[in-house]
Amino acid sequence: MPEVWIPPRLQELTNGKQQVQVSGATVRQVINDLDAQFPGMKDELCLDGDLYPGLAVIVDGETANLGLLERVQENSEIHFLPAISGG
């Protein structure tokens, strides 16, 4: 099952868990399973059916350019990170 690393600010939804196992073949399915296990998670990650602006999804060390449509593997590691910008 894919493993999601939970950002510190969302760990209150997972009862303090830093990593959780989820099911899904796409980032969208992973988020839906996260929300089924930990209600409220989808609201923290998505807005109007898409990822929050400024939120990056990292799948197996690579930025998920397809967003919610990005495919994940059975052994994928997934991170949700605020996008970093600067000037």
C-alpha positions in Angstrom: 0.0 0.0 0.0 1.3 3.5 -0.7 2.6 5.3 2.3 1.7 9.0 3.0 3.9 11.2 5.2 1.7 13.5 7.1 2.8 17.1 7.5 3.1 18.2 11.1 0.1 20.6 10.9 -2.2 17.8 9.8 -1.0 15.2 12.3 -3.8 16.1 14.7 -6.2 14.5 12.2 -4.2 11.3 12.2 -3.9 11.1 16.0 -0.3 12.1 15.8 0.7 9.5 13.2 3.6 10.7 11.0 3.0 8.1 8.3 -0.1 6.2 7.3 -0.8 3.4 4.8 -3.5 4.1 2.2 -4.9 2.5 -0.9 -5.2 4.1 -4.3 -3.7 4.1 -7.7 -3.8 7.9 -8.2 -3.2 10.9 -5.9 -6.9 11.6 -6.0 -7.7 8.0 -4.8 -5.0 8.3 -2.1 -6.6 11.6 -0.8 -10.1 10.0 -0.8 -8.8 7.0 1.2 -7.0 9.4 3.6 -10.2 11.2 4.1 -12.1 8.0 4.7 -9.6 7.0 7.4 -9.1 10.5 8.8 -12.1 12.7 8.2 -11.3 16.3 7.3 -8.0 15.4 5.5 -9.5 16.1 2.1 -10.7 19.6 3.2 -7.1 20.4 4.2 -5.6 19.2 0.9 -8.2 20.2 -1.7 -10.2 23.2 -2.7 -13.1 23.0 -5.2 -12.0 19.5 -6.4 -8.3 20.3 -6.9 -5.2 20.5 -4.8 -4.9 23.7 -2.9 -2.8 26.3 -4.8 0.7 26.3 -3.4 0.5 22.7 -2.3 3.0 20.3 -3.9 2.6 16.6 -4.1 5.8 14.5 -4.1 5.6 10.9 -5.2 8.7 8.8 -4.9 10.9 11.9 -4.7 9.5 13.5 -7.8 7.0 16.4 -8.0 3.6 15.2 -9.2 3.1 17.3 -12.3 -0.3 15.7 -13.0 -1.6 16.7 -9.6 -4.6 14.5 -8.6 -4.2 12.4 -11.7 -0.6 11.4 -10.9 -0.3 7.6 -10.7 1.1 6.0 -7.6 2.5 2.5 -7.1 1.8 -0.1 -4.5 5.0 0.8 -2.7 5.0 4.6 -3.4 6.0 7.2 -0.8 3.9 10.4 -0.9 4.5 13.8 0.7 2.3 16.9 0.6 4.4 20.0 1.0 3.7 23.7 0.7 5.4 25.0 -2.4 8.4 27.1 -1.7 8.9 30.4 -3.5 11.2 33.3 -3.0 12.7 36.1 -4.6 
